[in-house]
Amino acid sequence: MDGRGRAFDSIFVERLWRTVKYEDIYIRDYASLPALTRGLEAYFRFYNHERYHQSLDYAVPAAVHFAVKEHVLGTC
């Protein structure tokens, strides 16, 4: 089976949300939706710019993304 709906398509999203739940939501136990929104904004800022990822050879996602983007655009 190829294309939309494959089982492997959601692995990365499932892994991301598992991380968000265990590293932020369950620990902070937000009392309201506005607090949750602010907390998730802060967590995703941390996740993309400060948290090192083993699968990215201990780099942060933003650095990897912008390095690839610069390489593709030929500005490196």
VMD Tcl script that draws the C-alpha trace (Angstrom):
set ca {
  {0.00 0.00 0.00}
  {1.43 3.32 -1.00}
  {0.31 6.90 -0.42}
  {-2.12 8.39 2.05}
  {-3.25 6.41 5.05}
  {-0.15 4.28 5.46}
  {0.57 3.11 8.98}
  {4.07 4.59 8.97}
  {2.89 8.09 8.06}
  {1.81 8.91 11.58}
  {4.77 7.42 13.47}
  {6.60 10.76 13.65}
  {3.51 12.66 14.75}
  {2.67 10.02 17.37}
  {6.22 10.15 18.71}
  {6.13 13.96 18.88}
  {2.85 14.06 20.81}
  {3.99 11.30 23.18}
  {7.05 13.45 23.96}
  {4.93 16.59 24.43}
  {2.54 14.78 26.78}
  {5.21 13.20 28.96}
  {7.66 16.11 29.04}
  {5.18 18.96 29.41}
  {1.43 18.37 29.65}
  {1.40 15.64 32.31}
  {4.07 17.38 34.40}
  {2.49 20.85 34.38}
  {-1.16 19.78 34.62}
  {-2.54 22.95 33.03}
  {-5.72 24.30 34.64}
  {-7.19 26.10 31.63}
  {-7.04 26.18 27.85}
  {-5.25 29.57 27.71}
  {-2.60 28.23 30.11}
  {-2.21 25.12 27.95}
  {-1.83 27.24 24.82}
  {0.88 29.41 26.41}
  {2.61 26.32 27.79}
  {2.63 24.55 24.43}
  {3.98 27.64 22.69}
  {6.84 27.75 25.19}
  {7.44 24.01 24.97}
  {7.59 23.96 21.16}
  {10.00 26.91 21.22}
  {12.17 24.86 23.61}
  {11.68 21.66 21.58}
  {12.76 23.27 18.30}
  {15.52 25.62 19.48}
  {17.04 24.19 22.68}
  {16.28 20.47 23.11}
  {18.92 18.20 21.59}
  {17.58 15.22 19.61}
  {19.38 11.91 19.47}
  {17.94 11.15 16.03}
  {19.45 14.40 14.71}
  {22.93 13.49 15.98}
  {22.37 15.65 19.08}
  {21.49 18.82 17.19}
  {18.40 20.97 17.60}
  {15.69 20.76 14.90}
  {15.85 24.45 14.00}
  {19.59 24.27 13.29}
  {19.15 21.18 11.11}
  {16.18 22.68 9.27}
  {17.87 25.98 8.50}
  {21.16 24.28 7.53}
  {19.33 22.09 5.03}
  {17.29 25.03 3.76}
  {20.46 27.07 3.18}
  {22.13 24.13 1.45}
  {19.15 23.59 -0.86}
  {18.94 27.27 -1.71}
  {22.68 27.39 -2.35}
  {23.49 30.03 0.24}
  {25.89 27.95 2.32}
}
mol new
graphics top color blue
foreach p $ca { graphics top sphere $p radius 0.5 }
foreach p [lrange $ca 0 end-1] q [lrange $ca 1 end] { graphics top cylinder $p $q radius 0.2 }
display resetview
